[in-house]
Amino acid sequence: MLDGLRILAALMVVFHHYVGYGGGTKPDDSAWGKPVHEVFHRASVPGGYMWTGICLFFVISGFVICMSSWGRPVGDFVRSRVIRLYPAYWFAVLAATAVVTMWPVVRRPLASEQVLANLTMFHGGLGIPDVDAVYWTLWIELRFYLLFAIVVWKGVTYRRIVAFCSIWTVAGIVATSTKWPVLQFFAMSEVSSFFVAGLALYLVHRYGPNLMLFGIVGISWILSVLYTIQHQHDVNPYLGQPDLPTWPAVLLTTLSYLVIIVVALGWASRIQWRWLTFAGALTYPLYLLHETMGWTALRALYDHGTKPWVAVGIVTTGMLVASWLVHRLIEKPLTPLLKRGMTDSIDQLRAAEPLPAPAAPATPEPAPALQTVPAATWPPPPTAPTYPAPDHYRTPHGGGPY
């Protein structure tokens, strides 16, 4: 079920970028080179709300990360994240750079040092622009992993997850009110509520529902709604439709919560379609590839007279095929190699600094031996008295007896 929701979220974002985005303050900043509502008319309105697929992604991420890290050491957690994120990402960065270098019609290539920084996935923290605009969510995901690694390091438990959710929520509220940059950087108050909701809903899935967990989810939903309203206001100028109401975006965010609640309660456990696993494997490559390369292809087709909806169908199908190829030819071969290399590195690190041997249980100090004192006798035994020898025992001269 989660794989199906992931591909749905990715297709929502694709629809937003192809049909709903562009034509506001920068008319050329879109696939079509003109306001998107002039191309798709009424269809551009629902397209303007499909960015909320990101909200669904974030809730799923909290749920899945909690599930996959349970009972695992922090080294395994880091390894799993690296081998999951980087192979397809490296290809996408290089492929997008090559496309915009050869056909700079919708984007211009970044400088070589900026492309190199993008390969680390830490470029967002350095203030370096993304090779592809959709990468902004990856920097958020990395910070979430960094924070959650603290829980994994200590050991993932019910109590620690609840404490983590509570502390992160409070930190986000404090960061919003104080504007302290360091706290804002780690708290990510705009989007942290989605991850917190996913974590709490996994606890619902694992241990069953209760008032405390649904209280965390409810508070997270309120914070998510506030973010959704603000983000819709912020994105409207880039859609060329500044008067779009915000309630449809709030509705879609709420539905994102509801479908994960359905999963957490086990109501969708019977959905075990085999194709969902295949679709889930396409999700991440599709998300990485679709915008810059897809826009370039759409512009080429549109400029050569292809009907807009036909162009969208062709490019979306092409992106799905490309995603399968990336999964088959990039992720599958590189993942075991990267996994083996990271496993060897982690094992070497552990061997270089072995954990201290567990201390032997302390043996109680023996009690001091009791000193035995001979029993006193009372009264003391009598001693034979000594008397002077009688006179008849003496010699007249004081000598011995006779």
Disulfide bonds with the S-S distance in Angstrom:
none
